Amino acid sequence: MNDISVSKEVIRRLPRYYRYLEELKGEGVTRISSRELSDRMRVTDSQIRQDLNCFGGFGRTGYGYNVEELYEEIGKILGLDRIKHIILIGAGHLGQALANYTNYRRRGFCIEAIFDRDPEKIGMKVYGIEVQDIAGLEAYLSTHEADIATITIPKEEARIVAKRLVSCGIKAIWNFAHTDLELPEDVVVENVHLSESLMSLSYKAKEQRKKREESGQ
């Protein structure tokens, strides 16, 4: 099935399946049933079957799922079967943390250039990559391939830089700026608002505390 017709909720669960299958591979598990996988993931086995049936199913009656095959197939669905060239805009604390996170490289996401406008950061090296002046962004993109641009700069600058990236042909942006970018429909944007995630956690913690108080625990 074409993944365009698959719901966003299913797509967001796929990386979790991928992570658990990787753990199973590391444990030497060769096959697993939807029930066994559901016990590990705390997702119903019917949900697992429904999700995977969106892409063809992959399971075999009486056998379950071949862990290695399912891991590879989900990797292909997620586009992890080829290297992704990434540029990073912003060499502050968050940008440096992302550049130094080696797990991305293991998944095939390779940060190949970092840009900033701060003279004190230009020329410094982050994970062996020299920070370039953002003034040279267009010149770099005219001669280098980039599949994804990651933005970790203040929201006012992010809006301007995002438009520059799009004008250079960038079609996928991982946005950590505290703003929702308004870009053409053919540009894919994944917004990561850390403060919103923390506030959601705060709400859940409050609700759990309320339940404990009501139950007298």
C-alpha angles and dihedrals in degrees: 000000000000107000090222087080094049117102122251089240091060092047091051091053095052096078088054091053088048092052094049092047089052089054090049090051089052090053091053095248110155101182138017137181124232088248093055091046091049091053090056098043098037089233121123116260089234089057090052092051092047092049095048093043087064086072101035104290102256094204127112123217111255092009108060120205129339100230097211094046094046091047091053094045094051088047089056092047089053091047093245094132092087137045117267116212110217134189121198123215111202128036097203125120095290094044092050091048091053092047091051095048102106096190089078091061091050087057092050098260106132121187104211104169137025125198134193138158097218109106089212091059099040108099096020118119125237115189087341094308117119115227111239131207109264088224086078095053096109093046091052094048091049089066105025133064117239124178098178135022119205117206121202102160134106115292096248091057093038093064092053095043092047090058090049090052093050091049087056092054102263109154102178127053129183101203122200094162114113094249140076108245119227105215138149116292093248091063114088115216127188109193117206109190105182095188091053090052090051091049090051089052089050090054093050091048090050092051092049090050090050091052091051091050092049091050092048095242 
